[in-house]
Amino acid sequence: MSSADVEARPREGHPDIEARLREPWSDLETDHATAFARQRAGATFGIWIFLASEVLFFGALFLTYTAARLANQEAFAAAGRETNIVYGTLNTAILLTSSLTMAVASQAAEKGLFRRLTLGCLAATAALGLAFLVVKGFEYREDIEKHLVPGAHFALAQAPAQIFFAFYWLVTVVHAIHLSIGIGLVTRLIAKGRRDPDFLKENPQVEVTALYWHLVDLVWVFLYPMLYLPGRSG
């Protein structure tokens, strides 16, 4: 029997040793990938359910506004002319820009590359959100000074105009609260991303936060013509 036959005999009837050594590690890699995929799917499904409930909430408000406006067109037009279209347009531009920076951050995180780009775009998104709130604060101060808060000292003579501004205050305050929550979520991602270089890499939390942010921006896109264009569009 040759030495080659002796060396080959232990291998006969047995799996490849190197392959068997790899099996536990390949199982771990598969399990990790499966768990990550399930986590991502669960997070995405959960945020879509939440977003659907938000759409129903704001949709009900928009339908109520539409019905009231159709019944009181002249009063709503007069009230709409009292809103500050400069502030409204500026805030619309701010939020549209923030949607762009949020989208870039989400894509960069999904690719697992450009950590600095992801962090920079997240920081820009949060800063733009804060800028929106600052502008809105100035607008609120002007509204109060002009007595555009529904009540005994309301500035406009038409009673239905108070309905317009009741809706204005309700939806803009609710929107500002949602935006503040979004800023908090983005700030959390920034803080964790700075501490852990791999935190943002392919993390579903970035995608979930981006979806929430885009919804808040989309709500404002609908609010802008409803609040700032009546009485000015024709």
C-alpha positions as semicolon CSV with decimal commas, in nm:
position;residue;x (nm);y (nm);z (nm)
1;M;0,000;0,000;0,000
2;S;0,141;0,329;-0,102
3;S;0,175;0,629;0,125
4;A;-0,083;0,810;-0,092
5;D;-0,338;0,535;-0,020
6;V;-0,270;0,564;0,354
7;E;-0,321;0,939;0,345
8;A;-0,639;0,907;0,144
9;R;-0,799;0,631;0,360
10;P;-0,901;0,850;0,659
11;R;-1,092;1,070;0,424
12;E;-1,296;0,782;0,276
13;G;-1,659;0,779;0,402
14;H;-1,621;1,104;0,600
15;P;-1,734;1,462;0,514
16;D;-1,471;1,714;0,434
17;I;-1,314;1,831;0,760
18;E;-1,279;2,191;0,648
19;A;-1,645;2,203;0,547
20;R;-1,752;2,066;0,886
21;L;-1,544;2,327;1,063
22;R;-1,721;2,596;0,864
23;E;-2,073;2,467;0,931
24;P;-2,132;2,629;1,274
25;W;-2,008;2,966;1,151
26;S;-2,218;2,955;0,834
27;D;-2,522;2,871;1,047
28;L;-2,450;3,171;1,267
29;E;-2,420;3,397;0,963
30;T;-2,747;3,262;0,823
31;D;-2,925;3,302;1,158
32;H;-2,796;3,658;1,193
33;A;-2,908;3,751;0,843
34;T;-3,250;3,594;0,901
35;A;-3,293;3,772;1,234
36;F;-3,193;4,103;1,078
37;A;-3,436;4,054;0,790
38;R;-3,716;3,974;1,033
39;Q;-3,632;4,276;1,247
40;R;-3,635;4,500;0,941
41;A;-3,963;4,357;0,814
42;G;-4,125;4,389;1,157
43;A;-4,012;4,748;1,202
44;T;-4,127;4,844;0,853
45;F;-4,464;4,677;0,898
46;G;-4,513;4,846;1,234
47;I;-4,436;5,195;1,103
48;W;-4,670;5,147;0,807
49;I;-4,952;5,052;1,044
50;F;-4,878;5,363;1,250
51;L;-4,861;5,582;0,940
52;A;-5,195;5,445;0,821
53;S;-5,355;5,547;1,152
54;E;-5,202;5,894;1,116
55;V;-5,339;5,925;0,763
56;L;-5,686;5,838;0,892
57;F;-5,654;6,098;1,170
58;F;-5,542;6,382;0,947
59;G;-5,775;6,269;0,670
60;A;-6,072;6,310;0,903
61;L;-5,955;6,662;0,990
62;F;-5,914;6,751;0,624
63;L;-6,263;6,625;0,539
64;T;-6,410;6,828;0,826
65;Y;-6,228;7,138;0,702
66;T;-6,346;7,082;0,344
67;A;-6,709;7,051;0,452
68;A;-6,685;7,367;0,664
69;R;-6,515;7,559;0,383
70;L;-6,779;7,462;0,128
71;A;-7,047;7,587;0,366
72;N;-6,864;7,914;0,447
73;Q;-6,660;8,005;0,141
74;E;-6,656;8,384;0,186
75;A;-6,563;8,371;0,554
76;F;-6,289;8,114;0,490
77;A;-6,150;8,327;0,205
78;A;-6,139;8,632;0,433
79;A;-5,970;8,429;0,706
80;G;-5,720;8,277;0,464
81;R;-5,606;8,622;0,356
82;E;-5,508;8,694;0,717
83;T;-5,252;8,413;0,730
84;N;-4,891;8,506;0,656
85;I;-4,814;8,345;0,321
86;V;-4,445;8,443;0,345
87;Y;-4,400;8,239;0,663
88;G;-4,607;7,957;0,519
89;T;-4,409;7,943;0,194
90;L;-4,077;7,963;0,376
91;N;-4,172;7,675;0,603
92;T;-4,287;7,471;0,304
93;A;-3,946;7,518;0,140
94;I;-3,775;7,423;0,467
95;L;-3,969;7,099;0,504
96;L;-3,926;6,999;0,140
97;T;-3,551;7,046;0,179
98;S;-3,556;6,840;0,498
99;S;-3,728;6,558;0,308
100;L;-3,438;6,560;0,062
101;T;-3,171;6,544;0,333
102;M;-3,365;6,270;0,514
103;A;-3,393;6,067;0,194
104;V;-3,018;6,096;0,130
105;A;-2,944;5,990;0,489
106;S;-3,174;5,690;0,459
107;Q;-3,019;5,574;0,131
108;A;-2,664;5,618;0,261
109;A;-2,746;5,417;0,574
110;E;-2,916;5,144;0,371
111;K;-2,607;5,103;0,154
112;G;-2,391;5,082;0,464
113;L;-2,154;5,346;0,330
114;F;-2,072;5,711;0,381
115;R;-2,120;5,732;0,759
116;R;-2,024;6,099;0,757
117;L;-2,277;6,168;0,483
118;T;-2,548;5,992;0,682
119;L;-2,468;6,184;1,000
120;G;-2,440;6,513;0,812
121;C;-2,775;6,471;0,641
122;L;-2,942;6,366;0,965
123;A;-2,799;6,676;1,136
124;A;-2,922;6,894;0,849
125;T;-3,267;6,735;0,876
126;A;-3,290;6,806;1,249
127;A;-3,165;7,163;1,198
128;L;-3,425;7,226;0,927
129;G;-3,694;7,089;1,153
130;L;-3,589;7,330;1,427
131;A;-3,585;7,614;1,174
132;F;-3,945;7,530;1,082
133;L;-4,050;7,550;1,448
134;V;-3,871;7,884;1,493
135;V;-4,047;8,032;1,189
136;K;-4,377;7,892;1,312
137;G;-4,315;8,053;1,650
138;F;-4,276;8,394;1,488
139;E;-4,593;8,332;1,290
140;Y;-4,785;8,236;1,605
141;R;-4,669;8,555;1,776
142;E;-4,795;8,760;1,482
143;D;-5,128;8,574;1,484
144;I;-5,175;8,648;1,854
145;E;-5,087;9,015;1,805
146;K;-5,345;9,036;1,524
147;H;-5,609;8,872;1,749
148;L;-5,649;8,572;1,523
149;V;-5,712;8,334;1,811
150;P;-6,079;8,226;1,825
151;G;-6,257;8,385;2,118
152;A;-6,419;8,704;2,242
153;H;-6,149;8,930;2,096
154;F;-6,128;8,765;1,754
155;A;-6,038;9,021;1,486
156;L;-6,271;8,919;1,202
157;A;-6,641;9,003;1,202
158;Q;-6,756;8,688;1,023
159;A;-6,834;8,422;1,281
160;P;-6,742;8,129;1,049
161;A;-6,391;8,275;1,019
162;Q;-6,337;8,151;1,374
163;I;-6,396;7,798;1,246
164;F;-6,112;7,846;0,998
165;F;-5,871;7,964;1,267
166;A;-5,984;7,696;1,510
167;F;-5,880;7,445;1,245
168;Y;-5,562;7,644;1,176
169;W;-5,450;7,635;1,538
170;L;-5,551;7,272;1,589
171;V;-5,375;7,123;1,289
172;T;-5,062;7,339;1,303
173;V;-5,007;7,267;1,673
174;V;-5,063;6,894;1,619
175;H;-4,827;6,906;1,321
176;A;-4,564;7,091;1,527
177;I;-4,589;6,821;1,797
178;H;-4,539;6,548;1,536
179;L;-4,243;6,739;1,392
180;S;-4,089;6,777;1,739
181;I;-4,115;6,401;1,786
182;G;-3,944;6,354;1,450
183;I;-3,662;6,587;1,552
184;G;-3,618;6,381;1,868
185;L;-3,598;6,057;1,669
186;V;-3,343;6,203;1,428
187;T;-3,135;6,344;1,714
188;R;-3,134;6,000;1,877
189;L;-2,998;5,845;1,558
190;I;-2,725;6,109;1,543
191;A;-2,622;6,052;1,905
192;K;-2,605;5,674;1,868
193;G;-2,436;5,698;1,529
194;R;-2,158;5,911;1,673
195;R;-2,097;5,669;1,961
196;D;-2,108;5,355;1,747
197;P;-1,957;5,374;1,396
198;D;-2,163;5,073;1,284
199;F;-2,497;5,177;1,437
200;L;-2,634;5,348;1,126
201;K;-2,510;5,081;0,884
202;E;-2,815;4,907;0,732
203;N;-3,013;4,993;1,045
204;P;-3,393;4,971;0,994
205;Q;-3,438;5,247;1,253
206;V;-3,312;5,497;0,995
207;E;-3,568;5,382;0,739
208;V;-3,849;5,390;0,996
209;T;-3,755;5,741;1,106
210;A;-3,737;5,852;0,743
211;L;-4,087;5,721;0,672
212;Y;-4,222;5,906;0,974
213;W;-4,045;6,227;0,870
214;H;-4,180;6,209;0,516
215;L;-4,535;6,168;0,648
216;V;-4,499;6,481;0,862
217;D;-4,373;6,669;0,558
218;L;-4,654;6,534;0,341
219;V;-4,915;6,651;0,591
220;W;-4,773;7,003;0,566
221;V;-4,784;6,989;0,186
222;F;-5,161;6,939;0,218
223;L;-5,196;7,201;0,492
224;Y;-5,021;7,475;0,298
225;P;-5,288;7,529;0,028
226;M;-5,567;7,478;0,281
227;L;-5,439;7,744;0,521
228;Y;-5,252;7,997;0,308
229;L;-5,418;8,000;-0,034
230;P;-5,790;8,058;0,039
231;G;-5,882;8,407;-0,078
232;R;-5,556;8,436;-0,271
233;S;-5,581;8,165;-0,535
234;G;-5,836;8,326;-0,757
